[in-house]
Amino acid sequence: MGRDYFAYLTIKIKANDLEDFIGKSPFAHKGLDSKVSRLMSDDIGKSWWRPTSSKKFLSKQVRLPPYSTFLGILIDLDNPDELTIYLDYTGPSINFEKLKKPGVN
């Protein structure tokens, strides 16, 4: 087994763009909920990564094929005008150069 890799992304969007963002993502039709305010990596030692500080939120985790990869989302709803979206990816390393070649999957 190879080593797992992690990627973290924070996005700020306007509230009226949220439905379109979710509808074009792996989270579409997955039923975001407000039960769990934790992502796979709650503390990465960066000031811009604070998903557990959200009081109002929606979250979900999905498994992405074909690898054993997971993508988590937490949408911070505390500021109704500008939402903060936290995404965390966990999975095995991927040879991106190989993926760029036509006909190679």
Rosetta blueprint (number, residue, H / E / L):
1 M L
2 G L
3 R L
4 D E
5 Y E
6 F E
7 A E
8 Y E
9 L E
10 T E
11 I E
12 K E
13 I E
14 K E
15 A H
16 N H
17 D H
18 L H
19 E H
20 D H
21 F H
22 I H
23 G H
24 K L
25 S L
26 P L
27 F L
28 A L
29 H L
30 K L
31 G L
32 L L
33 D E
34 S L
35 K L
36 V L
37 S L
38 R L
39 L L
40 M L
41 S L
42 D L
43 D L
44 I L
45 G L
46 K L
47 S L
48 W L
49 W L
50 R L
51 P H
52 T H
53 S H
54 S L
55 K L
56 K L
57 F E
58 L E
59 S E
60 K E
61 Q E
62 V E
63 R E
64 L E
65 P L
66 P L
67 Y L
68 S L
69 T E
70 F E
71 L E
72 G E
73 I E
74 L E
75 I E
76 D E
77 L L
78 D L
79 N L
80 P L
81 D L
82 E E
83 L E
84 T E
85 I E
86 Y E
87 L E
88 D E
89 Y E
90 T E
91 G E
92 P E
93 S L
94 I L
95 N L
96 F H
97 E H
98 K H
99 L H
100 K H
101 K L
102 P L
103 G L
104 V L
105 N L
